[in-house]
Amino acid sequence: MDLVIEQKCPTCGAPIVLHEADRLVGCPFCGVRNYMVGGTTLRFLLPARPPAGISAEDLVYIPYIRFKGCMYQCQGHEVRHAIIDTTRIALASDRFPLSLGLRPQAMRLRQLTAAAAGGFVGRQVKLENIFAQAVKMTALFMLDRVGEVRHRAFIGDTLSRIYLPVYRKGEAIVDAITNSEIARDSSGWDDLAAGAAPSRKEWEPRFLSTLCPRCGAQMEGEPDALVLHCRNCETMWEEEEGGFSPLNWGRVPADSETDLAVPFWKVVLRQENGGMLRTFGDFLRLTGQPVVVRAEDEQRRLSFWIPAFKLPPASFLQVAHYFTLSQKRIADGEPGELGTVYPVTLCRSEALQSLKSVLAEATLARRDLFPRLPALELQAEAVSLVYLPFRDAGHDRIERQTAITIAAAALKFGRKL
């Protein structure tokens, strides 16, 4: 489930409501659109409702790490996957709940700002350890899963920090939302409260103007879009290190005004002497495809075609596999006018993380390839964003050149991941 967050408009201060994945923030009062930059981790508060006599300054906020995304794991001779959506406490303590359960999804959260009163306890456990605990709760670690894990990747992930407000009442530690006891023994509370720090300005998200850096026109995008489009100068922009950077992009012209332009990351691999994946012919041989490798395949640079949008794990691997295998049938894109556009919701860096998983999914000769996965290096030489035309077939979207199908339900579900 998605999180719902309250915060103030950075331009006029009016209250606005966002969903967890939203980055393009539009204010219904002043009409200004800003792009939110969260830095390393967005931080949210569960709303406290302390009784009379307990002030906001008396509250101590306990940190929880929220993981949401898709896990891919090459184990034995299978590519397994699971959706992870969980919270785990970031303290080395058994006095507080291990998880927040469904609270973050059921309640409206608040964006943490520097004005928030109370003390905030810092993370005491490494993210790697917290993540390992969360992964062990998935089906990937069921007892019937056997075989050595050759590769693991977490794709399309959302990482945030959610704070649980608590206070001390007598000798008990009390949940400041329900005002019920969490622990009857408050020993160690003084040290915990003394180590809690006030909120900091750098914990707040920052906002960028959505005027095109090149021509000054208003850029467009869906609320959850990671790439903004300027239709005035036909440029694409992604946030990078606190600012907008231009993207190399192209589009294959649509055959109909009703076609949907769907984005893909075209990842051209670096060609290095001695590498096992330099050409499309190498890819066909390594993955054991039942086709004749032609001379033109030996000359074609290998590129992976990764969806630039989130999909359910099985659909994501299947779509990336089929488009990578069908790359000879895909025309070279070039910048130009776009019609209806599907938003980019999977960033370039995560597309690169998915390469080994896609290669493993495409491989028929898994007994030969899987032992080589840990040492295999897939480095990108060039990455571009290419929009491909999909026609509407009711319950499906069908790509014009390859006839590859994506279920409309998979696209809809992907927007919630």
C-alpha positions as CSV (number, residue, x, y, z in Angstrom):
1,M,0.0,0.0,0.0
2,D,1.0,3.6,-0.7
3,L,1.8,6.1,2.1
4,V,-0.2,9.4,2.3
5,I,1.8,12.4,3.5
6,E,0.8,15.9,4.7
7,Q,3.1,18.8,4.1
8,K,3.0,22.5,3.3
9,C,3.4,24.0,-0.1
10,P,7.0,25.3,-0.4
11,T,5.8,28.4,-2.2
12,C,2.7,29.6,-0.4
13,G,2.6,27.4,2.8
14,A,-0.9,25.9,2.1
15,P,-1.5,22.3,3.2
16,I,-1.1,19.7,0.5
17,V,-1.4,16.0,0.4
18,L,1.1,13.7,-1.4
19,H,1.5,10.1,-2.1
20,E,4.8,8.4,-1.2
21,A,6.1,8.2,-4.8
22,D,5.2,11.8,-5.7
23,R,8.0,14.1,-6.7
24,L,6.2,16.7,-8.8
25,V,4.3,18.7,-6.2
26,G,1.4,20.8,-7.5
27,C,-0.3,23.2,-5.1
28,P,-4.1,23.5,-5.6
29,F,-4.1,26.9,-4.0
30,C,-1.3,28.9,-5.7
31,G,-0.9,26.6,-8.7
32,V,2.9,26.5,-8.5
33,R,4.6,23.2,-9.3
34,N,7.8,22.2,-7.6
35,Y,10.0,19.1,-7.9
36,M,10.9,17.5,-4.5
37,V,14.4,16.3,-3.9
38,G,14.6,14.1,-0.8
39,G,18.4,13.9,-0.4
40,T,19.4,10.5,1.0
41,T,16.2,9.5,2.8
42,L,12.8,11.1,3.2
43,R,11.6,11.3,6.8
44,F,8.0,11.1,8.0
45,L,6.3,11.3,11.4
46,L,3.4,9.3,12.7
47,P,1.0,11.9,14.1
48,A,1.2,12.1,17.9
49,R,-1.8,12.5,20.1
50,P,-0.4,12.9,23.6
51,P,-2.7,13.6,26.6
52,A,-2.9,16.8,28.5
53,G,0.3,17.4,30.5
54,I,2.6,15.9,27.8
55,S,4.0,18.6,25.6
56,A,5.4,18.2,22.1
57,E,8.9,18.8,23.6
58,D,8.4,15.7,25.9
59,L,8.1,13.4,22.9
60,V,11.0,11.1,21.8
61,Y,10.8,9.8,18.2
62,I,11.9,6.2,17.6
63,P,13.3,5.6,14.1
64,Y,12.0,2.9,11.8
65,I,13.3,2.1,8.3
66,R,10.8,1.4,5.6
67,F,11.7,-0.7,2.6
68,K,9.5,-1.0,-0.4
69,G,10.5,-2.5,-3.7
70,C,11.2,-5.7,-5.7
71,M,13.9,-8.2,-4.8
72,Y,15.4,-10.4,-7.5
73,Q,17.6,-13.4,-6.6
74,C,19.4,-15.9,-8.8
75,Q,19.5,-19.0,-6.7
76,G,20.2,-22.6,-7.9
77,H,19.0,-22.4,-11.5
78,E,16.1,-20.1,-10.9
79,V,15.5,-16.3,-10.9
80,R,13.3,-15.7,-7.9
81,H,11.6,-12.5,-7.0
82,A,9.4,-11.0,-4.2
83,I,7.8,-7.7,-3.4
84,I,9.0,-6.2,-0.1
85,D,7.0,-3.7,1.8
86,T,7.9,-3.5,5.5
87,T,9.2,-1.4,8.3
88,R,12.0,-2.4,10.7
89,I,13.2,-0.7,13.9
90,A,16.6,1.0,13.6
91,L,17.5,0.6,17.2
92,A,19.3,-2.2,19.0
93,S,16.5,-2.6,21.5
94,D,13.8,-5.0,22.4
95,R,11.7,-2.5,24.2
96,F,9.9,-1.2,21.1
97,P,7.9,-3.0,18.4
98,L,10.0,-4.7,15.8
99,S,7.8,-3.3,13.0
100,L,5.1,-0.6,12.6
101,G,2.8,-3.0,11.0
102,L,0.0,-1.3,8.9
103,R,0.1,1.9,10.8
104,P,2.1,3.9,8.1
105,Q,-0.4,2.8,5.4
106,A,-3.5,3.4,7.6
107,M,-2.6,6.8,9.0
108,R,-1.8,10.1,7.2
109,L,1.9,10.8,7.9
110,R,3.6,14.2,8.2
111,Q,6.7,15.3,6.5
112,L,9.5,16.0,9.0
113,T,10.5,19.7,9.1
114,A,13.0,21.6,11.2
115,A,10.1,23.1,13.2
116,A,9.1,19.7,14.6
117,A,9.5,19.6,18.4
118,G,10.8,16.7,20.4
119,G,13.9,14.6,20.2
120,F,14.8,12.3,17.4
121,V,16.8,9.1,18.1
122,G,19.5,8.3,15.5
123,R,19.8,5.0,13.7
124,Q,21.8,2.6,15.7
125,V,21.8,-0.4,13.3
126,K,23.4,-0.6,9.9
127,L,21.0,-0.5,6.9
128,E,22.5,-3.7,5.6
129,N,21.5,-5.5,8.8
130,I,18.0,-4.0,8.8
131,F,17.6,-4.9,5.2
132,A,18.8,-8.5,5.8
133,Q,16.2,-9.0,8.5
134,A,13.4,-7.7,6.2
135,V,14.5,-10.0,3.3
136,K,14.4,-13.0,5.5
137,M,10.7,-12.5,6.0
138,T,10.0,-13.0,2.3
139,A,9.2,-16.2,0.4
140,L,12.8,-16.1,-1.0
141,F,14.0,-17.6,2.3
142,M,11.4,-20.4,2.6
143,L,12.9,-23.8,3.7
144,D,12.4,-25.3,0.2
145,R,14.6,-22.7,-1.4
146,V,17.9,-24.5,-2.1
147,G,21.0,-23.7,-4.1
148,E,23.7,-21.1,-3.8
149,V,22.6,-17.5,-4.2
150,R,24.6,-16.2,-7.2
151,H,23.2,-12.7,-7.4
152,R,20.7,-10.5,-5.6
153,A,19.3,-7.0,-6.5
154,F,16.7,-4.7,-5.0
155,I,15.1,-2.8,-7.8
156,G,12.5,0.0,-7.8
157,D,13.1,0.6,-4.1
158,T,11.8,3.3,-1.9
159,L,13.7,3.9,1.3
160,S,12.3,6.2,4.0
161,R,12.5,6.8,7.7
162,I,9.3,6.8,9.8
163,Y,9.4,8.0,13.4
164,L,7.2,6.6,16.2
165,P,6.5,9.1,19.0
166,V,6.7,7.9,22.6
167,Y,7.0,9.4,26.0
168,R,7.6,8.3,29.6
169,K,4.8,8.1,32.1
170,G,6.0,7.1,35.6
171,E,8.1,3.9,35.0
172,A,6.4,3.1,31.7
173,I,7.2,3.9,28.1
174,V,4.0,5.0,26.3
175,D,3.0,5.1,22.6
176,A,2.1,8.7,21.9
177,I,-0.5,7.7,19.2
178,T,-2.7,5.3,21.2
179,N,-1.4,6.4,24.7
180,S,-1.0,2.7,25.6
181,E,2.1,1.2,27.3
182,I,4.9,-0.2,25.1
183,A,7.1,-1.2,28.0
184,R,6.5,-1.2,31.8
185,D,10.2,-0.8,32.5
186,S,11.6,2.5,31.4
187,S,15.2,1.9,32.5
188,G,17.6,3.4,30.0
189,W,15.1,6.1,29.1
190,D,17.3,8.9,30.3
191,D,20.2,7.8,28.1
192,L,17.8,7.4,25.1
193,A,16.2,10.8,25.6
194,A,19.6,12.5,26.2
195,G,20.9,11.1,22.9
196,A,17.9,12.2,20.9
197,A,18.7,15.3,18.7
198,P,16.4,18.1,17.6
199,S,15.1,18.1,14.0
200,R,17.5,19.5,11.5
201,K,17.0,21.7,8.4
202,E,19.0,19.3,6.2
203,W,16.4,16.5,7.0
204,E,13.8,18.5,5.1
205,P,13.2,17.8,1.4
206,R,14.3,20.5,-1.0
207,F,12.4,21.8,-4.0
208,L,13.5,22.7,-7.5
209,S,11.7,25.0,-9.9
210,T,10.1,23.1,-12.8
211,L,11.0,25.8,-15.4
212,C,13.1,24.3,-18.2
213,P,16.8,25.1,-17.5
214,R,17.3,25.5,-21.3
215,C,14.4,27.7,-22.5
216,G,12.5,28.7,-19.3
217,A,9.2,27.0,-20.3
218,Q,7.1,25.0,-17.8
219,M,8.2,21.3,-17.8
220,E,5.6,18.6,-17.7
221,G,5.2,15.3,-15.9
222,E,3.0,13.1,-13.7
223,P,3.3,13.5,-10.0
224,D,5.4,10.3,-9.7
225,A,7.6,11.1,-12.8
226,L,11.4,11.0,-12.4
227,V,11.9,12.6,-15.7
228,L,10.3,15.9,-16.7
229,H,9.6,16.9,-20.4
230,C,9.8,20.4,-21.9
231,R,7.6,20.4,-24.9
232,N,8.8,23.8,-26.0
233,C,12.4,22.8,-26.7
234,E,11.8,19.0,-26.7
235,T,14.2,18.2,-24.0
236,M,14.1,15.7,-21.1
237,W,15.5,16.4,-17.6
238,E,16.3,14.2,-14.6
239,E,17.2,15.3,-11.1
240,E,20.9,14.7,-10.4
241,E,22.9,15.9,-7.4
242,G,20.3,18.5,-6.5
243,G,19.7,19.9,-9.9
244,F,18.3,19.0,-13.3
245,S,20.5,17.4,-15.9
246,P,19.6,16.8,-19.6
247,L,19.0,13.3,-20.9
248,N,19.9,11.8,-24.2
249,W,16.6,10.7,-25.5
250,G,14.6,9.7,-28.6
251,R,11.3,8.4,-29.7
252,V,10.0,6.1,-32.4
253,P,7.1,8.0,-34.1
254,A,3.6,6.7,-33.3
255,D,1.3,5.4,-36.0
256,S,-1.8,6.8,-34.3
257,E,-2.7,9.7,-32.1
258,T,-4.1,7.1,-29.6
259,D,-0.7,5.4,-29.2
260,L,1.0,5.6,-25.8
261,A,4.7,6.5,-25.8
262,V,6.2,4.2,-23.2
263,P,9.8,4.8,-22.0
264,F,12.7,2.4,-21.9
265,W,16.3,2.7,-20.8
266,K,18.6,1.7,-23.7
267,V,21.8,0.5,-22.0
268,V,24.7,0.0,-24.4
269,L,27.4,-2.1,-22.8
270,R,31.0,-1.1,-22.7
271,Q,33.1,-3.1,-25.1
272,E,36.3,-4.4,-23.5
273,N,38.8,-6.9,-24.7
274,G,38.2,-10.3,-23.3
275,G,34.6,-9.5,-22.3
276,M,32.1,-12.2,-22.8
277,L,29.3,-9.8,-23.8
278,R,30.5,-7.4,-26.4
279,T,28.0,-8.0,-29.3
280,F,24.4,-9.1,-29.8
281,G,25.9,-12.4,-31.1
282,D,27.7,-12.9,-27.8
283,F,24.4,-12.4,-26.0
284,L,22.6,-15.0,-28.2
285,R,25.4,-17.6,-27.6
286,L,25.8,-16.9,-23.9
287,T,22.0,-17.2,-23.2
288,G,21.7,-20.3,-25.4
289,Q,19.0,-18.9,-27.7
290,P,17.8,-21.4,-30.3
291,V,18.7,-19.2,-33.3
292,V,21.4,-19.0,-35.9
293,V,23.9,-16.3,-35.0
294,R,24.4,-14.2,-38.2
295,A,27.3,-12.0,-39.2
296,E,25.2,-8.9,-38.6
297,D,24.7,-10.1,-35.0
298,E,28.5,-10.2,-34.5
299,Q,28.7,-6.5,-35.7
300,R,25.7,-5.2,-33.6
301,R,26.6,-3.6,-30.3
302,L,24.8,-5.3,-27.5
303,S,22.2,-3.1,-25.7
304,F,19.8,-4.0,-22.9
305,W,16.2,-2.6,-23.1
306,I,15.0,-2.0,-19.6
307,P,11.6,-0.6,-18.7
308,A,11.9,2.9,-17.4
309,F,8.8,2.3,-15.3
310,K,7.9,-0.1,-12.5
311,L,6.1,-3.3,-13.1
312,P,5.4,-6.4,-11.0
313,P,8.6,-8.4,-10.8
314,A,7.7,-11.2,-13.2
315,S,6.4,-8.8,-15.8
316,F,9.5,-6.5,-15.4
317,L,11.9,-9.4,-16.2
318,Q,9.7,-10.7,-19.0
319,V,9.4,-7.3,-20.7
320,A,13.1,-6.5,-20.4
321,H,14.0,-10.0,-21.7
322,Y,11.7,-9.8,-24.7
323,F,12.7,-6.3,-25.8
324,T,16.4,-7.1,-25.3
325,L,16.0,-10.2,-27.5
326,S,14.0,-8.2,-30.1
327,Q,16.4,-5.2,-30.3
328,K,17.1,-5.7,-34.0
329,R,13.5,-4.9,-34.8
330,I,13.5,-1.6,-32.8
331,A,14.2,1.5,-34.8
332,D,16.6,4.1,-33.6
333,G,14.8,6.9,-31.8
334,E,15.4,10.6,-32.2
335,P,14.1,13.6,-30.3
336,G,10.8,14.9,-31.6
337,E,7.2,15.6,-30.7
338,L,5.5,13.2,-28.3
339,G,1.8,12.5,-27.9
340,T,0.5,10.8,-24.7
341,V,3.4,9.8,-22.5
342,Y,3.7,7.2,-19.8
343,P,5.9,8.5,-17.0
344,V,9.4,7.4,-16.1
345,T,9.1,5.9,-12.6
346,L,12.3,3.8,-12.6
347,C,15.5,5.7,-12.5
348,R,18.6,5.1,-14.7
349,S,20.7,3.8,-11.8
350,E,18.2,1.1,-10.9
351,A,17.9,0.0,-14.5
352,L,21.7,-0.6,-14.4
353,Q,21.3,-2.7,-11.3
354,S,18.8,-4.9,-13.1
355,L,21.1,-6.0,-15.9
356,K,22.3,-9.3,-14.3
357,S,18.8,-10.3,-13.3
358,V,17.5,-9.6,-16.9
359,L,20.5,-11.6,-18.4
360,A,19.7,-14.5,-16.0
361,E,16.0,-14.4,-16.9
362,A,16.9,-14.5,-20.6
363,T,19.3,-17.4,-20.3
364,L,18.3,-20.9,-21.3
365,A,21.7,-22.4,-20.4
366,R,21.5,-21.5,-16.7
367,R,23.7,-24.3,-15.5
368,D,26.5,-22.7,-17.5
369,L,25.8,-19.0,-16.8
370,F,24.7,-18.8,-13.2
371,P,28.1,-19.9,-11.7
372,R,29.7,-17.0,-13.7
373,L,27.3,-14.3,-12.5
374,P,29.2,-13.2,-9.4
375,A,32.3,-12.4,-11.4
376,L,30.5,-11.0,-14.4
377,E,30.8,-7.2,-14.9
378,L,28.2,-5.4,-17.0
379,Q,29.3,-1.8,-17.3
380,A,27.3,0.7,-19.3
381,E,29.0,2.9,-21.9
382,A,26.0,4.8,-22.8
383,V,22.4,5.1,-21.5
384,S,19.6,6.8,-23.3
385,L,15.8,7.1,-22.8
386,V,13.8,5.8,-25.8
387,Y,10.0,6.1,-26.1
388,L,8.3,3.3,-28.0
389,P,4.8,3.4,-29.4
390,F,2.2,1.1,-27.9
391,R,-1.3,0.7,-29.3
392,D,-4.3,0.2,-27.1
393,A,-5.8,-3.3,-27.3
394,G,-8.2,-3.1,-24.4
395,H,-6.7,-5.1,-21.6
396,D,-3.2,-4.9,-23.1
397,R,-0.8,-2.4,-24.7
398,I,1.0,-3.8,-27.7
399,E,4.3,-2.3,-29.0
400,R,4.0,-1.5,-32.7
401,Q,7.4,-2.8,-34.0
402,T,7.8,-6.0,-32.0
403,A,4.2,-6.9,-31.0
404,I,5.4,-7.4,-27.4
405,T,2.5,-7.1,-25.0
406,I,2.3,-5.5,-21.6
407,A,-0.9,-6.1,-19.6
408,A,-2.7,-2.9,-18.7
409,A,-3.2,-4.3,-15.2
410,A,0.6,-4.7,-14.8
411,L,1.1,-1.0,-15.7
412,K,-1.6,0.0,-13.2
413,F,-0.1,-2.2,-10.5
414,G,3.4,-0.9,-11.2
415,R,2.3,2.7,-10.3
416,K,1.6,1.4,-6.8
417,L,5.0,-0.2,-6.3
